[in-house]
Amino acid sequence: MHRGYQATKGPLAIAASGRSLCLARTRIEAGLCRRLTARAFQPRTLHEITEPTAHEGSLLSAAQSYSTLKVELAVDGVCSVLLDRPSKQNAANMPMWEELIDCFNIASEDPAVRACILGSTSAHFCSGMDLSVFAAMKRAAREETCPGRVRERVLKSIAFFQRGASAPEHCAKPVLAAVDGNAIGAGVDILTACDLRYCTQASRLSVKEVDLGIVADLGTMQRLPHLVGDQRARELTYTGRTFSGDEAVRYGLCLEPAFDDAQAMMAHVRATASAIAAKSPITVRGCKRVALYTRDHPTDDALNHVAIANSAFLHSEDLDEAMAAMGERRAPNFRSA
């Protein structure tokens, strides 16, 4: 899936000891990776790394191999990323975590993508971590005899899932979450990493980890206080109670209103994403960088950050086009990248 990797088929040729081969097989059986891959490193040119047009169309091409995401790209640059495990209420299994990371990494680079919508193909957003993941982590821990290495494996596993939940935030383009039905546990982790959040009256949300004996560790405890306030975030985290879409709007987790149905919500979210996609791409990307920096830093530091950013990026073709369009009373026509 990632550039520079090729899936292997047939017997694994690993030039190592029998123990290494055994460990490789048990990792596959544990489900901690979908496949072992033979690394065929292919260096890219500087042009391929820095030139946006080199990535044109790369997301739709990559999405053809996804098994848990459905990706659509409209002509206006709005990309719909839809969780697609309806029989499991979109429980996040290993393929879904990998594909979320891959999808939003590529969306960051693909100039055809200007804004993203993260939703679902079914009546539920995400019912949390798939139970197969917890079982796989337990199996992996039993296979290692060294306590230190067991804990290191757990650390690596958590870091991987954190990257998956944070994928919308790490995307350079704005990501709008559209939540209908259940958003439980990891589902809340993922939606709090989005730029804007919308829900329906049928939405049911829960920071469920406490009921499983887990301290929520994929981003909810870090992001939720910024959205709903510290006290409300603690109440939702400590109790794990289910709250409605109306409550999510009232608390500030989702933007108003809580829509009557998914169709009305998606129409509104689509219109908002389209409005964002019509803006200057370099400016929108800058707004997201500044917004994230401002959230995590004192005001004076954030002011200095945006001053430096604008001194670097303010003078652009997009600024000239925006000024010309205003003077001529027409819609601006910005470059795609």
Summary of the structure (lengths in Angstrom):
residues: 337
radius of gyration: 21.5
end to end distance: 23.5
largest distance: 73.0
contacts: 1043
relative contact order: 0.10
helix: 53%
strand: 13%
